[in-house]
Amino acid sequence: MGVRLPSVIAGAKQILKLQSRITREKPDVLKCHIAVYVGETQRKRFVVPISVLNHPSFKDLLDRAEEEFGFDHPMGGLTIPCREDAFLNLTSRLQAL
């Protein structure tokens, strides 16, 4: 299973555009971080460092998000369709690297 690099790059550009809009509306997002909404039914907002975008595991989540929601989501932010505990587990491992 290969990573579609052009798709990931295009997706990252869309994420950064959305992030600039979100940051204007929600100033609690630190520089070099991104706000994401996580959950399968209920959505909870998390702020994570943009460095996690480079990790293959996180790219898999982004691919799932693209397939399910696209990058133009009505919430105005990036939505990741996974369980909250799985997302927390993944991001804590990636930030520890």
Protein Blocks (a to p, Z undefined) as FASTA:
>chain_A
ZZdfklmmmmmmmmmmmmmmmmmmmmmbcghiacddedjkbccdddddfklmmpmklmmm
mmmmmmmnomadfklpacddddfklmmmmmmmmmmZZ
